[in-house]
């Protein structure tokens, strides 16, 4: 089943035409900026360390990892995953 973007006015949250709201993985936000309200998306469950689902653009196959909008990312793990933690000097 395909959905369209109903709202995307918060950079890391997208609301689809079915009313579901998804929090986008920080490294994937840029991909969503290429999508339009007419973009047809599918929701797929994924096996990922942090994300439960992916939104997949039916036209070009681009995908972003997401979690339910009411959930939040484990900050420390996200920083490590994105290489944002500072290394301690010994």
N, C-alpha and C positions, 0 to 999 in steps of 0.2 A: 504494500500500500504506500502510495506517495503522499507526502505532505509538502506544504509550502511555508515559507517564513511569514509569520504574522507580525512579529516585532523583533527588532534587534537593536534597540536603542541603548542597551547596556552592553559594553564591549564583550563581556565574557558570558552573557546569557542570551539565548535565542528562544523565542516562543514560536511554536509551530501552529499550523492551521487547526490542529486537533486540540489546541489549548495546552499541550504539554510544554514545559519549560526546562531547558537543558543548560547546564554550566559547561562551558567549553574549556578543554585543557589549555592552559596558558600558551603553550608552544604552537597551538593550532588556530588561535584566534585570527591570525592574518589570512588564513585560507577562507574563513567565512566572509571576509570583506570583499571577496570576489563573487560572492553569491548575491542574487537579486530576489525580490519577493516572488518572482515567477519560477525560481529554481525549484525543481522537484527533488525532494529528499526522501530517503528511506532511513528508518531507524533499525540498526542491527545490534544485537548483543555481541560483545567482544570479550575475549580473555585478555585482560590487561591488568597490570599491577595496580593502577589507580582508577581506571575508567570502566564503567559497566556497559556502555553502548558507544556506537559510532553513528554519526549522521553522514550519509553517503549521497553525494550529488549524482543523480541518475544520468545526467548528460555527459559528464566527463570523468566520473569515478572518484573525484577528489573526496576526501573523508576527513572528519574531525572527530576526536575522541571526546566523549561527554559523560557527565553524571547528572542525576536529577538535580534541578536547580536548588532544592532545599538542602542538598548535601554540601559539604565543603571539602576542600583539598587538605590533606595532611601537610601542613606548611613545610616542616623540615624535610620530608621526603620529596616534595616538589622542588624545593631549592636544590637539593642534592641531584635530582634527576636532570634539572636544567643547568647544572654547573654553577649555581649561584652562591654556594657556600664558600666561605674563606677557609683556606687551609691554615692550621695552626703551625707556628714555627716552634721547633723544638731545640 
